[in-house]
Amino acid sequence: MGRKEENTGFICENCGREVLPLSRGTYRNHCPFCLCSKHVDEKPGDRQSDCGGVMRPVSVRYNTQKGWQILHRCEACGFERHNIVTDDAVQPDDMARVRALAADVDMQ
């Protein structure tokens, strides 16, 4: 069984910026500045992956139950996961980057 999810901050391994915990009690799983993530989970929140690769944002989609989501792909192993776009009051996701991802999808 995996460890309990924790709402903690971190330093982004891609851009080096400080990422603060979410202000609304859930947990943050990607950088709000560059939108990159880290491959630490096999299932959401379990922290059971030994990969540790940087997961790059590759596209966005709209899920009728969860809202806008970013698709992240691990550079090390190719694992993919969707993560919810965060509109946190303290550090919201960079919506210009999210829109750019959406535009890239539209052009393909």
C-alpha positions in Angstrom: 0.0 0.0 0.0 1.3 3.5 -0.9 2.0 6.4 1.3 -0.7 9.0 2.0 -0.7 12.0 -0.3 0.8 15.2 1.3 0.3 18.8 0.4 3.9 19.9 0.4 6.0 22.3 -1.6 9.0 21.4 -3.7 11.7 22.8 -6.0 10.9 22.1 -9.7 13.6 19.8 -11.2 13.0 21.4 -14.6 13.0 25.1 -14.0 14.4 25.3 -10.4 11.6 27.5 -9.1 10.0 27.1 -5.7 6.6 25.6 -5.8 4.4 26.2 -2.8 1.7 23.8 -1.4 -1.8 24.3 -2.7 -3.9 26.6 -0.5 -7.0 24.4 -0.7 -6.0 21.2 0.9 -5.4 18.9 -2.0 -1.9 18.3 -3.3 0.1 19.8 -6.2 1.7 17.4 -8.7 3.3 19.7 -11.2 5.1 23.1 -11.4 2.7 26.0 -12.1 5.5 27.9 -13.9 6.8 25.4 -16.5 4.0 22.8 -16.0 6.5 19.9 -15.7 6.0 17.1 -13.2 8.1 14.3 -11.8 7.4 10.6 -12.3 7.0 9.5 -8.7 3.6 7.7 -8.8 2.4 4.5 -10.4 -1.2 5.3 -9.3 -2.1 8.9 -8.3 -0.6 9.8 -5.0 1.1 6.4 -4.2 4.7 7.6 -4.6 5.6 4.0 -5.7 7.5 4.7 -8.9 11.3 4.3 -8.9 11.6 6.1 -12.2 11.9 9.8 -11.1 12.1 11.1 -14.6 10.9 14.6 -15.6 7.4 14.5 -17.0 6.9 17.1 -19.7 3.5 18.7 -20.6 2.5 17.4 -24.0 -1.2 18.3 -24.4 -4.4 19.4 -22.7 -7.9 18.0 -22.7 -11.2 18.9 -21.0 -12.8 16.2 -18.8 -16.4 16.9 -18.0 -15.9 15.7 -14.4 -12.4 17.0 -13.6 -12.1 20.1 -15.8 -9.0 21.0 -17.8 -6.2 18.5 -17.6 -2.5 18.5 -18.7 -1.1 15.3 -20.2 2.4 14.7 -18.9 4.8 12.2 -20.5 7.9 11.0 -18.7 11.1 11.6 -20.6 12.8 8.6 -19.0 10.3 5.8 -19.6 7.4 7.3 -21.6 4.7 6.8 -18.8 1.8 9.2 -19.3 -0.7 10.7 -16.8 -3.3 13.5 -16.9 -3.1 16.1 -14.1 -5.7 18.7 -13.3 -4.9 22.4 -14.3 -4.6 24.3 -11.0 -6.2 27.7 -10.4 -4.8 28.0 -6.9 -5.0 31.5 -5.4 -1.4 31.6 -4.4 0.3 30.0 -7.4 -2.1 29.2 -10.3 -0.8 27.4 -13.3 0.6 29.6 -16.1 -2.5 29.8 -18.3 -0.5 31.2 -21.2 1.4 27.9 -21.3 -1.7 25.9 -20.9 -3.3 27.8 -23.8 -0.2 27.3 -25.9 -0.4 23.5 -25.3 -4.1 23.7 -26.4 -3.2 25.6 -29.5 -0.5 23.0 -30.4 -3.1 20.3 -30.1 -5.5 22.2 -32.3 -2.9 22.5 -35.1 -2.1 18.8 -35.2 
